[in-house]
Amino acid sequence: MNDIKNICVYSASSTKIDPIYFEAAEQLGKILARKHINLINGAGCLGLMCRISDATLAAGGTVTGIIPHFMVEQGWHHKGLTRLIETKDMHERKQLMADMSDGVIALPGGCGTLEELLEVITWKQLGLYLKPIVILNINHFYDPLLEMLQQAIDQHFMRQEHKNIWHVAETPEEAVDLLYTIPHWSKEIRKFAAI
């Protein structure tokens, strides 16, 4: 069983999305607090990023937000987090979020969330990130992406083994439970990164 103390959650900053996504973020935050798992996220003050942070803190948990300096200058950061870390740019932000985490959960989101998720999947494919990656497929949001990834495998842009890089959960409870049981990835997989 994996030792899970810090979980990175990728999520949207949009405020105009269906309430079902806010409910999932809130539920996930409460579960992380209950299990004494520190939430690591992008420190945003809007959307799902804000909702999961607020839910985690309200339930007695802790949140580490990591955000580039230019976003702080814009006032886009959550001002009530347990810890706020400013980075020089987006690249340093994403690297630090991955380095500090014992796994990743991706809530639904737009280009930023999709980019973070696909980057960490790529890092795992290359043996640069070895920890669990869980796609939280609320309301079937990620079905098209999962179909695209399967098509990449079917058409030999990726190996069949690469399907084990990510796992899919339908509920926040399932997502957190998976973190404990997904085997750590081997660096040896980089030998199979190319087709």
Salt bridges, closest charged atoms under 4 A:
ASP3 OD2 - LYS5 NZ 3.42
GLU26 OE2 - LYS30 NZ 3.61
GLU26 OE1 - ARG51 NH1 3.27
ASP54 OD1 - HIS78 NE2 2.69
GLU73 OE2 - HIS69 NE2 3.22
GLU86 OE1 - HIS69 ND1 2.63
GLU92 OE1 - LYS88 NZ 3.92
GLU115 OE2 - LYS94 NZ 2.55
GLU119 OE1 - LYS94 NZ 3.07
ASP143 OD2 - HIS140 ND1 3.24
GLU188 OE1 - LYS191 NZ 2.65
